[in-house]
């Protein structure tokens, strides 16, 4: 516009040809502004007020938490089936993706509440996502609970593996899990799965075997008296088994006497399973006996000799010993067959 003076270009600092170095911080630290009033050192500073329950200020740990670790933790809770959000009756269930998003939002806004609510599903490797809460006593408590449960699960797994190793050893020995021994320990279970379907001839044969036992084996210093004592002992044990069976059957009948109109099935009057069904029942009985042993329900076994015993820790050694024994038995059988063939060949040559 006429009459106005056009301002000239602003002066800029001269450009130097020398390279510009990064500005280094003052080693003396930040200098106070002389215009601001200095705080009175005698006046106490107010303590920072804590936020609402479960909300903690983000720290470097929460800001730099491994995203993969957080996602893994959220995934474990999402697939656990635990309720993650209150819903109205008839409202559609959340999809897995929606559950993940809801859980991730809860973790970011209220990590302590997240830890308290879902700590039953967490594992020790997930606790790194809560390191920014380490000063909170509540977070410390829940973290200890997570580690305690994990240690308990690990100990239970170890004990179960040790019992499995002991079971394999007893299987190789062949006596503890023989049919007679299992029948003496669980007569009612044996009767339900096997005994009630035995024929009269099979029952007579089993009774004779049970009473005679090792009477026909090589006798020791007692001679005939030792065999008679063994026979009497086995006969007494058989009577104990029958008495125990009768008591258990009576208790079972008393518990079921009020139930009427049961469907006919295994054990119903007049039912006779096929040979294939009998074989399946026998296998099921043996499996149940194995399971009872692993669960610690075998009252005749001293579990204190196995649980916590490091000799039963290495299952690979136990299995390898079983395999070596199996192959050794095969080698012995092959050697016996070779010897028999050689003897037959020599007999043929001599006869010719």
Phi, psi and omega in degrees: 000144186292138178098347179265146180266121179289119181295140179285170179296141180294142180285134179249151181295149181296139179276127180262148177281349182282146179295145181272125180272151177298140181290122180272143178293149179293122181298340180280356180086178180294134181270137180291149178285121182295341182277341181275141179291139180283140179290148179285117182294341181280346182272123181293145179278141179290141177288146177293135181278132178290151180281184178300161183301129176090348178255120181239145178297139181293136178243182181297329182291314181290327181287330183253018179299143181296117181300324180295324178293318178296317180296321178296319178295314180298322180296319179299316180289323183296320182273357183285342183087000179291145179291128183248349184203139177288132181230153179282159178296131181088353179286141183297143178294148178290141174285168180298322178295318178295323177296317178300313182296318180296316181293320179296321177295320177296319180296319184288325184271319182223076184297326180292319176296321177300314180296318181293320186283322188246015184296338179292339182260356185271160177238163183305327181290348179272348187289343178297339179285354181240022182293338178284354177254012190298336180278350181275124180301327180293318178296321177299319181295312182293325177295321177296321179297319179298315180293323180295316179295321179297319178295322178295318178296320178297320179293320178296321178295319179296316180297318180295321177295321178295320177293325178295320177297319177295322178298317179298321179295318178292327176297319180294323179292328171083354184264313188297322181257027171288160183298320180296317181292319179293324177296321180292329180279322182228074184295322181292316179298319178297319181296320182291324184265329188231307192302319186289347181256005178282145177283169179299321180294318179294321178296317179296319180296317180295321180295317179297317179296319182295320182285321182286317178053238182264022182294333181274357181285172180300123185277152179267210183300336183287342181061226182297327179296321178296319177295321179294319178297320179296319179297316179296321179295315179295323177296320178294318179296322178296320178295323177297319179297315180296321178295318179294321178298316180297319179296317180292323177294320178297318179295321180292321179294322178294324180287335184252004186292336180276346180271124181234163177068032178291148177291144178288139180199209179297130181094353178290154184295132179086358181275134179231109181290156177287164177304324178295320179293323177297320178296320178294320178295321178296316179297322180293322177298315180297319179298319178296322179294320176298316182295320178297322178295314181293327181280355179082022183261005179276103186291340182271000183250139179270096184289341180296340178280348183246310183297122181081004179275116182295343179295340181255014183283319187271096180290333179297321179294318180298313181294322180294321177298320180295319179295318179297320178295321180297314180290327176297320178294322177296318179297319179296319179295320178296320178296319178296319178295320178297318179296319179295320178295319178296319179296320179295319179296319179295322179296319179296319181295317181293323180289328179282000000 
